Amino acid sequence: MENLDEHNLSNDGAHQDVISNTAKTFLNKASGWVKAVAILGIVGSSLGILGGLFSLFAMPVVGIIYLAMYGIGIYISLLLLKVSNSIDRGTFNMDVFAENFFLYWKTVVILSLVAVGLSIILGIFFATAGVSAFGRF
């Protein structure tokens, strides 16, 4: 596997800021799939926001949680759409691609860590609540 910094260390300016035709071809092919996933995410999250608005009347706390979760889903999907648009139809804007690709993965990793942390906290809470409930009998 080639080191990306290898070209920057050489004095040969011909290899700097060059993307191979193979990479451009695959990025162009991938942009359609990324755009499809982004659109599905936007549509699904929009429907989730509608459900969250309806649940605000029945259970306000659940409605607020839904709105927050699906709002983040729309944000992530918009980042993917920007990634797709930066490589669409053979025009490749490396700056836009790199920025949105980084923001996408940064957001996904942070949300994954938060989800794991909340799962552990809730698991401990319900385990101790279950043990204390059994101790009453």
Rosetta silent file (secondary structure, phi, psi, omega in degrees, C-alpha in Angstrom):
SEQUENCE: MENLDEHNLSNDGAHQDVISNTAKTFLNKASGWVKAVAILGIVGSSLGILGGLFSLFAMPVVGIIYLAMYGIGIYISLLLLKVSNSIDRGTFNMDVFAENFFLYWKTVVILSLVAVGLSIILGIFFATAGVSAFGRF
SCORE:     score description
SCORE:     0.000 S_00000001
   1 L     0.000  140.106 -173.216    0.000    0.000    0.000 S_00000001
   2 L   -87.637  138.955  177.531    1.329    3.381   -0.933 S_00000001
   3 L   -80.516  130.492 -177.637    2.030    6.048    1.644 S_00000001
   4 L   -68.391  -27.980 -179.786    0.210    9.295    0.858 S_00000001
   5 L   -79.439  -10.389 -176.712    3.074   11.409    2.210 S_00000001
   6 H   -59.329  -39.739 -178.896    5.565    9.683   -0.084 S_00000001
   7 H   -72.022  -31.884 -179.541    4.801   12.057   -2.951 S_00000001
   8 H   -71.452  -25.232 -179.661    5.088   15.122   -0.740 S_00000001
   9 H   -79.465  -24.670 -178.650    8.606   14.121    0.329 S_00000001
  10 L   -79.377  155.483  179.113    9.898   13.831   -3.214 S_00000001
  11 L   -86.453   -3.477 -179.054   11.087   16.873   -5.102 S_00000001
  12 L   -78.687  110.632 -177.022    9.252   15.735   -8.201 S_00000001
  13 H   -76.340   -7.671 -176.573    6.278   18.115   -8.546 S_00000001
  14 H   -69.248  -26.496 -176.498    4.607   15.926  -11.187 S_00000001
  15 H   -94.398   -5.718 -178.279    3.064   13.607   -8.596 S_00000001
  16 L   -79.414  138.454  178.417    1.688   16.260   -6.270 S_00000001
  17 L    56.978   34.674  179.272   -2.075   16.833   -6.249 S_00000001
  18 L  -113.292  131.587  175.227   -2.629   14.155   -8.903 S_00000001
  19 L  -113.465  130.174 -176.658   -5.470   11.673   -8.724 S_00000001
  20 L   -66.277  158.663  178.040   -5.214    8.676  -10.995 S_00000001
  21 H   -63.881  -34.556  177.967   -7.824    7.999  -13.652 S_00000001
  22 H   -63.900  -44.461  178.725   -8.718    4.726  -11.919 S_00000001
  23 H   -62.933  -42.124  178.486   -9.405    6.559   -8.649 S_00000001
  24 H   -62.713  -40.089  179.890  -11.509    9.153  -10.477 S_00000001
  25 H   -62.860  -47.551 -178.685  -13.500    6.416  -12.205 S_00000001
  26 H   -70.062  -35.482  175.845  -14.285    4.596   -8.968 S_00000001
  27 H   -64.538  -39.509  177.732  -15.054    7.822   -7.119 S_00000001
  28 H   -64.378  -41.369  177.548  -17.460    8.779   -9.906 S_00000001
  29 H   -66.067  -40.119 -178.337  -19.147    5.356   -9.688 S_00000001
  30 H   -69.532  -27.658 -176.311  -19.325    5.573   -5.897 S_00000001
  31 H   -61.542  -35.121  177.330  -20.870    9.048   -5.971 S_00000001
  32 H   -64.952  -41.391  179.113  -24.167    7.668   -7.280 S_00000001
  33 H   -69.711  -39.224  178.314  -24.383    5.128   -4.477 S_00000001
  34 H   -64.486  -40.890  178.346  -23.418    7.684   -1.847 S_00000001
  35 H   -63.839  -39.232  178.717  -26.061   10.039   -3.194 S_00000001
  36 H   -63.239  -43.742  178.840  -28.689    7.259   -3.027 S_00000001
  37 H   -64.520  -40.395  179.661  -27.822    6.520    0.614 S_00000001
  38 H   -63.824  -43.534 -179.864  -27.890   10.245    1.430 S_00000001
  39 H   -66.267  -42.350  176.237  -31.315   10.723   -0.161 S_00000001
  40 H   -60.977  -39.064  177.891  -32.710    7.669    1.630 S_00000001
  41 H   -64.978  -40.890  179.309  -31.315    9.064    4.891 S_00000001
  42 H   -66.385  -44.638 -179.993  -32.891   12.460    4.316 S_00000001
  43 H   -64.672  -46.449 -179.775  -36.276   10.961    3.416 S_00000001
  44 H   -64.037  -41.382  179.524  -36.224    8.504    6.343 S_00000001
  45 H   -69.633  -33.873  176.474  -35.120   11.142    8.829 S_00000001
  46 H   -64.819  -41.170  175.925  -37.769   13.552    7.559 S_00000001
  47 H   -65.058  -37.527  176.491  -40.433   10.918    8.166 S_00000001
  48 H   -64.128  -36.935  177.182  -38.950   10.345   11.623 S_00000001
  49 H   -65.654  -39.090  175.767  -39.197   14.074   12.354 S_00000001
  50 H   -61.392  -42.276  176.394  -42.879   13.966   11.389 S_00000001
  51 H   -63.935  -37.523  177.131  -43.355   11.073   13.808 S_00000001
  52 H   -65.396  -37.114  177.495  -41.471   13.029   16.453 S_00000001
  53 H   -65.530  -40.314  177.612  -43.758   16.015   15.965 S_00000001
  54 H   -67.652  -37.390 -178.238  -46.825   13.811   16.427 S_00000001
  55 H   -76.140  -13.471  174.869  -45.357   12.143   19.500 S_00000001
  56 H   -59.295  -33.104 -179.380  -44.674   15.542   21.085 S_00000001
  57 H   -75.268  -37.729 -177.567  -48.370   15.702   21.908 S_00000001
  58 H   -82.383  -50.674 -178.691  -48.589   12.222   23.419 S_00000001
  59 L  -136.902   94.752 -173.551  -45.171   11.917   25.096 S_00000001
  60 H   -58.713  -37.815 -178.227  -43.163   15.152   24.969 S_00000001
  61 H   -65.598  -44.336  178.796  -39.870   13.641   26.180 S_00000001
  62 H   -64.454  -39.210  178.405  -39.959   10.905   23.537 S_00000001
  63 H   -61.922  -41.085  178.683  -40.882   13.485   20.893 S_00000001
  64 H   -66.350  -40.676  177.911  -37.884   15.641   21.788 S_00000001
  65 H   -63.364  -44.021  177.495  -35.579   12.606   21.644 S_00000001
  66 H   -59.400  -46.486 -178.657  -36.988   11.657   18.230 S_00000001
  67 H   -61.560  -40.612  179.675  -36.527   15.187   16.906 S_00000001
  68 H   -66.420  -47.188 -178.443  -32.916   15.285   18.123 S_00000001
  69 H   -61.879  -47.206 -177.125  -32.053   11.845   16.708 S_00000001
  70 H   -75.937  -24.791  171.895  -33.609   12.451   13.322 S_00000001
  71 H   -64.673  -42.304  175.372  -32.187   15.977   13.150 S_00000001
  72 H   -64.429  -37.332  177.392  -28.728   14.451   13.532 S_00000001
  73 H   -61.767  -40.253  177.625  -29.707   11.911   10.863 S_00000001
  74 H   -66.877  -41.009  178.668  -30.533   14.706    8.427 S_00000001
  75 H   -60.050  -46.333  179.710  -27.220   16.431    9.224 S_00000001
  76 H   -63.421  -41.447  179.525  -25.269   13.219    8.539 S_00000001
  77 H   -66.372  -35.800  177.048  -27.201   12.613    5.311 S_00000001
  78 H   -67.729  -35.453  174.501  -26.516   16.167    4.135 S_00000001
  79 H   -62.402  -42.695  177.562  -22.794   15.604    4.737 S_00000001
  80 H   -63.771  -38.170  178.522  -22.973   12.490    2.580 S_00000001
  81 H   -64.008  -38.647  177.101  -24.818   14.431   -0.109 S_00000001
  82 H   -66.421  -37.711  176.230  -22.043   17.045   -0.111 S_00000001
  83 H   -61.398  -46.119 -179.405  -19.450   14.266   -0.430 S_00000001
  84 H   -63.027  -43.111 -178.916  -21.358   12.864   -3.390 S_00000001
  85 H   -67.796  -25.571 -179.679  -21.741   16.242   -5.059 S_00000001
  86 H   -74.689  -16.093  179.900  -18.014   16.944   -4.723 S_00000001
  87 L  -120.312   13.465 -174.334  -17.200   13.916   -6.917 S_00000001
  88 H   -79.406  140.792  173.329  -20.197   13.921   -9.215 S_00000001
  89 H    56.753   39.215  173.363  -19.900   13.824  -13.035 S_00000001
  90 H    81.690  -12.973  176.172  -16.146   13.764  -13.207 S_00000001
  91 L   -88.092  124.458 -174.814  -15.598   17.037  -11.375 S_00000001
  92 L  -121.700  109.476  177.222  -13.619   16.296   -8.273 S_00000001
  93 L  -100.563   97.665 -174.011  -13.248   18.982   -5.633 S_00000001
  94 H   -62.316  -35.788 -178.782  -10.765   17.428   -3.219 S_00000001
  95 H   -65.531  -47.771  179.161  -11.141   20.175   -0.586 S_00000001
  96 H   -65.360  -43.080  179.098  -14.930   19.826   -0.321 S_00000001
  97 H   -58.643  -50.740 -175.990  -14.677   16.040   -0.456 S_00000001
  98 H   -64.753  -41.591 -179.161  -12.051   15.834    2.296 S_00000001
  99 H   -63.897  -47.846 -177.835  -13.811   18.307    4.594 S_00000001
 100 H   -72.991  -33.306  176.273  -17.210   16.627    4.373 S_00000001
 101 H   -63.984  -43.901  177.380  -15.741   13.117    4.501 S_00000001
 102 H   -63.198  -47.174  179.955  -13.909   14.055    7.712 S_00000001
 103 H   -62.072  -38.669  178.465  -17.014   15.685    9.249 S_00000001
 104 H   -59.738  -53.661 -176.123  -19.140   12.665    8.350 S_00000001
 105 H   -70.259  -32.902  176.283  -16.846   10.155   10.031 S_00000001
 106 H   -61.825  -46.185  179.520  -16.151   12.425   13.000 S_00000001
 107 H   -64.506  -43.607 -179.269  -19.898   12.741   13.650 S_00000001
 108 H   -63.769  -42.208 -179.460  -20.530    9.020   13.191 S_00000001
 109 H   -67.500  -43.162  178.748  -17.717    8.034   15.562 S_00000001
 110 H   -61.746  -44.424  179.072  -18.795   10.519   18.251 S_00000001
 111 H   -65.504  -35.494  177.343  -22.400    9.315   18.038 S_00000001
 112 H   -65.299  -42.752  178.430  -21.241    5.693   18.200 S_00000001
 113 H   -64.969  -40.274  176.854  -19.203    6.396   21.331 S_00000001
 114 H   -63.391  -42.651  179.515  -22.152    8.199   22.924 S_00000001
 115 H   -63.318  -42.515  178.336  -24.457    5.281   22.064 S_00000001
 116 H   -64.846  -43.725  178.879  -22.047    2.738   23.565 S_00000001
 117 H   -61.535  -45.418  177.995  -21.634    4.862   26.698 S_00000001
 118 H   -65.076  -36.584  177.594  -25.386    5.272   27.141 S_00000001
 119 H   -63.115  -41.965  178.671  -25.908    1.558   26.563 S_00000001
 120 H   -65.955  -45.589 -179.966  -23.425    0.712   29.295 S_00000001
 121 H   -62.274  -46.600  179.659  -24.944    3.234   31.711 S_00000001
 122 H   -67.249  -35.886  176.457  -28.507    2.068   31.019 S_00000001
 123 H   -62.293  -44.418  177.543  -27.444   -1.572   31.217 S_00000001
 124 H   -64.704  -42.006  179.701  -25.918   -1.024   34.660 S_00000001
 125 H   -61.161  -48.903 -177.810  -28.968    0.970   35.763 S_00000001
 126 H   -70.986  -30.571  177.012  -31.478   -1.669   34.687 S_00000001
 127 H   -66.966  -43.437  179.446  -29.333   -4.503   36.056 S_00000001
 128 H   -71.287  -34.093  177.635  -29.182   -2.866   39.485 S_00000001
 129 H   -66.949  -38.320  178.657  -32.883   -1.957   39.309 S_00000001
 130 H   -68.551  -39.791  178.442  -33.713   -5.579   38.467 S_00000001
 131 H   -65.509  -41.759 -179.590  -31.593   -6.941   41.302 S_00000001
 132 H   -70.340  -31.405  177.957  -33.176   -4.556   43.803 S_00000001
 133 H   -68.501  -37.181  178.952  -36.668   -5.453   42.524 S_00000001
 134 H   -71.752  -25.537 -179.697  -35.984   -9.157   43.094 S_00000001
 135 L   -72.225  -14.969 -179.177  -34.710   -8.404   46.604 S_00000001
 136 L   -79.488  -19.757 -175.959  -38.169   -7.137   47.642 S_00000001
 137 L   -84.278    0.000    0.000  -39.834  -10.527   47.265 S_00000001
